[in-house]
Amino acid sequence: MRAKLRQLREANGYTQQTFSTAVGTSRSHYSQIETGDKQPALRLALRIKRVLNYYGDDIFDNTIPVRK
């Protein structure tokens, strides 16, 4: 799971539905990106980073451990 992506989305007050609308994709597609099942296309990845105001390179890194 891409914990950083989820944390940033939630910190900005977005649900998966509202965020997917903001970046122009379906909720199910965004959910697959957030869980790491799919990689976003470059254009979508840049929109995600822009909407979150995040400029680091590690937003889609799958190596961050998930805390339970």
DRENDOMI-423009 format. One record per atom (N, C-alpha, C): atom name; x, y, z. Coordinates in nm, 2 decimals, always signed. Layout:
REM residues N
+------+--------+--------+--------+
! nuro !     px !     py !     pz !
+------+--------+--------+--------+
!   CA !      X !      Y !      Z !
...
+------+--------+--------+--------+
REM end
This chain:
REM residues 68
+------+--------+--------+--------+
! nuro !     px !     py !     pz !
+------+--------+--------+--------+
!    N !  +0.08 !  -0.12 !  +0.00 !
!   CA !  +0.00 !  +0.00 !  +0.00 !
!    C !  +0.09 !  +0.12 !  +0.00 !
!    N !  +0.05 !  +0.22 !  -0.07 !
!   CA !  +0.12 !  +0.35 !  -0.07 !
!    C !  +0.07 !  +0.44 !  +0.04 !
!    N !  +0.13 !  +0.41 !  +0.16 !
!   CA !  +0.08 !  +0.48 !  +0.28 !
!    C !  +0.10 !  +0.63 !  +0.27 !
!    N !  +0.21 !  +0.68 !  +0.21 !
!   CA !  +0.23 !  +0.82 !  +0.20 !
!    C !  +0.12 !  +0.89 !  +0.11 !
!    N !  +0.08 !  +0.83 !  +0.00 !
!   CA !  -0.02 !  +0.88 !  -0.08 !
!    C !  -0.16 !  +0.89 !  -0.01 !
!    N !  -0.19 !  +0.79 !  +0.07 !
!   CA !  -0.31 !  +0.79 !  +0.15 !
!    C !  -0.31 !  +0.90 !  +0.25 !
!    N !  -0.19 !  +0.90 !  +0.32 !
!   CA !  -0.18 !  +1.00 !  +0.43 !
!    C !  -0.19 !  +1.15 !  +0.38 !
!    N !  -0.13 !  +1.17 !  +0.26 !
!   CA !  -0.14 !  +1.31 !  +0.20 !
!    C !  -0.28 !  +1.34 !  +0.16 !
!    N !  -0.35 !  +1.24 !  +0.10 !
!   CA !  -0.49 !  +1.26 !  +0.06 !
!    C !  -0.58 !  +1.29 !  +0.18 !
!    N !  -0.56 !  +1.21 !  +0.28 !
!   CA !  -0.65 !  +1.23 !  +0.40 !
!    C !  -0.61 !  +1.37 !  +0.47 !
!    N !  -0.48 !  +1.40 !  +0.48 !
!   CA !  -0.44 !  +1.52 !  +0.54 !
!    C !  -0.50 !  +1.65 !  +0.47 !
!    N !  -0.52 !  +1.63 !  +0.34 !
!   CA !  -0.58 !  +1.74 !  +0.26 !
!    C !  -0.73 !  +1.74 !  +0.26 !
!    N !  -0.79 !  +1.65 !  +0.34 !
!   CA !  -0.94 !  +1.64 !  +0.35 !
!    C !  -1.01 !  +1.58 !  +0.24 !
!    N !  -0.95 !  +1.49 !  +0.16 !
!   CA !  -1.01 !  +1.43 !  +0.05 !
!    C !  -1.05 !  +1.28 !  +0.09 !
!    N !  -1.17 !  +1.24 !  +0.04 !
!   CA !  -1.20 !  +1.10 !  +0.04 !
!    C !  -1.15 !  +1.05 !  -0.09 !
!    N !  -1.15 !  +0.92 !  -0.11 !
!   CA !  -1.11 !  +0.86 !  -0.24 !
!    C !  -1.19 !  +0.92 !  -0.35 !
!    N !  -1.32 !  +0.93 !  -0.33 !
!   CA !  -1.42 !  +0.98 !  -0.43 !
!    C !  -1.39 !  +1.12 !  -0.47 !
!    N !  -1.38 !  +1.21 !  -0.37 !
!   CA !  -1.35 !  +1.35 !  -0.40 !
!    C !  -1.22 !  +1.38 !  -0.46 !
!    N !  -1.12 !  +1.30 !  -0.42 !
!   CA !  -0.99 !  +1.31 !  -0.47 !
!    C !  -0.98 !  +1.27 !  -0.62 !
!    N !  -1.04 !  +1.15 !  -0.64 !
!   CA !  -1.04 !  +1.10 !  -0.78 !
!    C !  -1.11 !  +1.20 !  -0.88 !
!    N !  -1.22 !  +1.26 !  -0.83 !
!   CA !  -1.28 !  +1.36 !  -0.91 !
!    C !  -1.19 !  +1.48 !  -0.94 !
!    N !  -1.12 !  +1.52 !  -0.83 !
!   CA !  -1.03 !  +1.64 !  -0.84 !
!    C !  -0.91 !  +1.61 !  -0.94 !
!    N !  -0.87 !  +1.49 !  -0.95 !
!   CA !  -0.76 !  +1.46 !  -1.05 !
!    C !  -0.81 !  +1.40 !  -1.18 !
!    N !  -0.94 !  +1.38 !  -1.19 !
!   CA !  -0.99 !  +1.34 !  -1.32 !
!    C !  -0.99 !  +1.19 !  -1.35 !
!    N !  -1.01 !  +1.11 !  -1.26 !
!   CA !  -1.01 !  +0.96 !  -1.28 !
!    C !  -1.12 !  +0.90 !  -1.20 !
!    N !  -1.15 !  +0.78 !  -1.22 !
!   CA !  -1.26 !  +0.71 !  -1.15 !
!    C !  -1.21 !  +0.67 !  -1.01 !
!    N !  -1.30 !  +0.66 !  -0.91 !
!   CA !  -1.26 !  +0.62 !  -0.78 !
!    C !  -1.19 !  +0.48 !  -0.78 !
!    N !  -1.25 !  +0.39 !  -0.86 !
!   CA !  -1.19 !  +0.26 !  -0.86 !
!    C !  -1.05 !  +0.26 !  -0.91 !
!    N !  -1.02 !  +0.34 !  -1.02 !
!   CA !  -0.89 !  +0.34 !  -1.07 !
!    C !  -0.79 !  +0.41 !  -0.97 !
!    N !  -0.84 !  +0.52 !  -0.91 !
!   CA !  -0.75 !  +0.58 !  -0.80 !
!    C !  -0.73 !  +0.48 !  -0.69 !
!    N !  -0.83 !  +0.41 !  -0.65 !
!   CA !  -0.81 !  +0.31 !  -0.54 !
!    C !  -0.70 !  +0.21 !  -0.57 !
!    N !  -0.70 !  +0.17 !  -0.69 !
!   CA !  -0.59 !  +0.07 !  -0.74 !
!    C !  -0.45 !  +0.13 !  -0.74 !
!    N !  -0.45 !  +0.26 !  -0.76 !
!   CA !  -0.32 !  +0.33 !  -0.76 !
!    C !  -0.27 !  +0.34 !  -0.61 !
!    N !  -0.37 !  +0.38 !  -0.52 !
!   CA !  -0.34 !  +0.40 !  -0.38 !
!    C !  -0.29 !  +0.27 !  -0.32 !
!    N !  -0.35 !  +0.16 !  -0.36 !
!   CA !  -0.32 !  +0.03 !  -0.30 !
!    C !  -0.19 !  -0.03 !  -0.36 !
!    N !  -0.15 !  +0.03 !  -0.47 !
!   CA !  -0.03 !  -0.02 !  -0.54 !
!    C !  -0.05 !  -0.13 !  -0.64 !
!    N !  -0.18 !  -0.15 !  -0.67 !
!   CA !  -0.21 !  -0.25 !  -0.78 !
!    C !  -0.19 !  -0.20 !  -0.92 !
!    N !  -0.19 !  -0.07 !  -0.93 !
!   CA !  -0.16 !  +0.00 !  -1.06 !
!    C !  -0.07 !  +0.11 !  -1.05 !
!    N !  +0.00 !  +0.14 !  -1.16 !
!   CA !  +0.09 !  +0.26 !  -1.16 !
!    C !  +0.01 !  +0.37 !  -1.24 !
!    N !  +0.02 !  +0.49 !  -1.19 !
!   CA !  -0.05 !  +0.60 !  -1.27 !
!    C !  +0.03 !  +0.64 !  -1.39 !
!    N !  -0.04 !  +0.67 !  -1.50 !
!   CA !  +0.03 !  +0.73 !  -1.61 !
!    C !  +0.10 !  +0.86 !  -1.57 !
!    N !  +0.20 !  +0.90 !  -1.64 !
!   CA !  +0.28 !  +1.02 !  -1.60 !
!    C !  +0.19 !  +1.14 !  -1.58 !
!    N !  +0.10 !  +1.16 !  -1.68 !
!   CA !  +0.01 !  +1.28 !  -1.67 !
!    C !  -0.08 !  +1.28 !  -1.54 !
!    N !  -0.13 !  +1.16 !  -1.51 !
!   CA !  -0.21 !  +1.15 !  -1.39 !
!    C !  -0.13 !  +1.16 !  -1.26 !
!    N !  -0.01 !  +1.11 !  -1.26 !
!   CA !  +0.08 !  +1.12 !  -1.15 !
!    C !  +0.11 !  +1.26 !  -1.12 !
!    N !  +0.14 !  +1.34 !  -1.23 !
!   CA !  +0.16 !  +1.48 !  -1.21 !
!    C !  +0.04 !  +1.56 !  -1.15 !
!    N !  -0.08 !  +1.52 !  -1.20 !
!   CA !  -0.20 !  +1.58 !  -1.15 !
!    C !  -0.22 !  +1.55 !  -1.00 !
!    N !  -0.19 !  +1.43 !  -0.96 !
!   CA !  -0.21 !  +1.39 !  -0.82 !
!    C !  -0.11 !  +1.47 !  -0.74 !
!    N !  +0.01 !  +1.48 !  -0.78 !
!   CA !  +0.11 !  +1.56 !  -0.70 !
!    C !  +0.07 !  +1.71 !  -0.70 !
!    N !  +0.02 !  +1.76 !  -0.80 !
!   CA !  -0.02 !  +1.90 !  -0.81 !
!    C !  -0.14 !  +1.93 !  -0.71 !
!    N !  -0.24 !  +1.84 !  -0.72 !
!   CA !  -0.35 !  +1.86 !  -0.63 !
!    C !  -0.32 !  +1.85 !  -0.48 !
!    N !  -0.22 !  +1.76 !  -0.45 !
!   CA !  -0.18 !  +1.75 !  -0.32 !
!    C !  -0.07 !  +1.85 !  -0.28 !
!    N !  -0.02 !  +1.93 !  -0.37 !
!   CA !  +0.09 !  +2.03 !  -0.35 !
!    C !  +0.21 !  +1.96 !  -0.29 !
!    N !  +0.24 !  +1.84 !  -0.35 !
!   CA !  +0.35 !  +1.76 !  -0.31 !
!    C !  +0.45 !  +1.75 !  -0.42 !
!    N !  +0.58 !  +1.79 !  -0.39 !
!   CA !  +0.68 !  +1.79 !  -0.50 !
!    C !  +0.79 !  +1.69 !  -0.48 !
!    N !  +0.78 !  +1.60 !  -0.38 !
!   CA !  +0.88 !  +1.50 !  -0.36 !
!    C !  +0.87 !  +1.39 !  -0.47 !
!    N !  +0.97 !  +1.31 !  -0.47 !
!   CA !  +0.97 !  +1.20 !  -0.57 !
!    C !  +0.92 !  +1.07 !  -0.51 !
!    N !  +0.89 !  +1.06 !  -0.38 !
!   CA !  +0.86 !  +0.93 !  -0.31 !
!    C !  +0.71 !  +0.91 !  -0.29 !
!    N !  +0.63 !  +0.98 !  -0.35 !
!   CA !  +0.49 !  +0.97 !  -0.33 !
!    C !  +0.43 !  +0.84 !  -0.37 !
!    N !  +0.49 !  +0.78 !  -0.47 !
!   CA !  +0.44 !  +0.65 !  -0.52 !
!    C !  +0.52 !  +0.53 !  -0.48 !
!    N !  +0.61 !  +0.55 !  -0.38 !
!   CA !  +0.70 !  +0.45 !  -0.33 !
!    C !  +0.62 !  +0.35 !  -0.25 !
!    N !  +0.64 !  +0.22 !  -0.28 !
!   CA !  +0.57 !  +0.11 !  -0.21 !
!    C !  +0.64 !  +0.06 !  -0.09 !
!    N !  +0.76 !  +0.12 !  -0.06 !
!   CA !  +0.84 !  +0.06 !  +0.05 !
!    C !  +0.81 !  +0.11 !  +0.18 !
!    N !  +0.73 !  +0.21 !  +0.20 !
!   CA !  +0.69 !  +0.27 !  +0.33 !
!    C !  +0.60 !  +0.17 !  +0.40 !
!    N !  +0.64 !  +0.13 !  +0.52 !
!   CA !  +0.56 !  +0.03 !  +0.60 !
!    C !  +0.43 !  +0.09 !  +0.64 !
!    N !  +0.33 !  +0.00 !  +0.64 !
!   CA !  +0.20 !  +0.05 !  +0.69 !
!    C !  +0.18 !  +0.02 !  +0.83 !
!    N !  +0.14 !  +0.12 !  +0.91 !
!   CA !  +0.12 !  +0.10 !  +1.06 !
!    C !  -0.03 !  +0.05 !  +1.08 !
!    N !  -0.04 !  -0.05 !  +1.16 !
!   CA !  -0.17 !  -0.10 !  +1.19 !
!    C !  -0.21 !  -0.08 !  +1.33 !
+------+--------+--------+--------+
REM end
